[in-house]
Amino acid sequence: MRLQSTRHQSPEVGFKEAIFRGLPPDNGLYLPVEIPTLSSSFWQYCDQLNFQEIATAMACGILQGSIPEKELRALIFKAMDFSAPAVKLHKDLYCLELFHGPSMAFKDFGARFMATTMSYFLEQSGEKLNILVATSGDTGGAVAQGFFGVPGISVTILYPKGKVSQVQELQLTTLGGNVKAIEVNGTFDDCQALVKQAFLDEELRSKYRLASANSINIARLIPQSFYYAYAYAQLKHLWKDLVISVPSGNFGNLTAGVMAMKMGMPVSYFVAATNVNKVVPNYLESGEFQPISPSIPTLSNAMDVGNPSNFPRLLALFNGDVEKMRAKIKGFSFTDEETKLGVKELYESYHYLACPHTSVAYLGLKKAMEMDGGEHAGVFLSTAHFGKFLPEMESILGFSPELPEALQISGKKEATEMDNTYAKFRAYLTQHLI
Ligand SMILES: *Cc1c(COP(=O)(O)O)cnc(C)c1O
């Protein structure tokens, strides 16, 4: 597999280099030079395969020998030992549940695949690696779980003290082992600045191998295309064209869906469903990309993104042509009031508990399908378990739904409290990095 930068000012690289580098030197984003179409017989018979088998076929297609097929298969069965069921709510209305991984959010697919592939390459070379991440909540949990216990990799996670939810904090701080948490007396931006400074510290980098695990890494994007193919496989028996609604913030998830389409997955169109940070719906309407700065805080806070980082990739997949994008993506945005009504409606009409992000996806699908007049089958993506947003759920529904076992974390919080200075952070790193 060869990858190129969306800015075309950097040399092409292989898969291994792209994942350890993260970003190309021209500050664009890595995209595969070629996204191969899988055979028509794969798409014809995919309904006879389970999720891991579909993922293996998709991975072999896109990685094109970067990891030998037998090893890739073992790696996928190890990284993704959970599924992505499409739950039927009503005739032609389905919810694709992406929260059956260890942190109960869809970011588990990307984080686990990235951790396992990195570990595979490190084992071959005998090298060690340090992952540094700053988190405002959700990403940290998925990265912590994804890299937990992975040989040859040590993870340091920074989060702003008192500014992440209780469940999120426990997910970050109770694993132990190779996952270390630092609570910074400061904001998320301070955490990010500390990590950035460490990456610019040449002396530190000459002693330790550092990498980030942020969402623009191509190794986090690729595995997300797998569950789109699996959604198609589960709904194929309906014999209807599919509409897929994706609750979006940085647009990695939707970009992965478009990659699955390029690999031959039949889909009528996608819905880009956002909260009031509606940069992409606005772009689809006006043809102008206008970031919202600062981003607007909402109930679906993992989607509070005013300048979606994956947009250049999405645009590149449509050859920079807004018309081509419009043919395959419809954009809708929703306010917090509408999001709350969506949560209520899902519960009252279908006895389905959904988090605010999932509600946005549902509303987008509903709107699109009303405009279509019933000719499609629809699936909306559930990106997180409602239990991760219990206080919000309580205030919307007026009662407290029961927390699933995986979120009833009982371990003891272990985190190093730290003042927001680089000197302190650096001293910590020189003691703890491997
Ligand atoms: C990250 C996240 C999103 C947004 O996904 P993008 O790939 O950034 O568009 C949506 N919902 C939840 C729960 C998330 O954590």
The ligand as an ORCA input file, in Angstrom:
! r2SCAN-3c Opt
* xyz 0 1
  C     -15.590     11.246     18.186
  C     -17.057     11.072     18.276
  C     -17.935     11.454     17.229
  C     -17.444     12.171     15.988
  O     -16.749     11.343     15.112
  P     -15.836     11.995     13.959
  O     -15.142     10.838     13.325
  O     -14.898     12.931     14.655
  O     -16.753     12.699     13.029
  C     -19.279     11.174     17.355
  N     -19.780     10.579     18.465
  C     -18.971     10.211     19.493
  C     -19.593      9.586     20.697
  C     -17.600     10.434     19.437
  O     -16.826     10.092     20.469
*
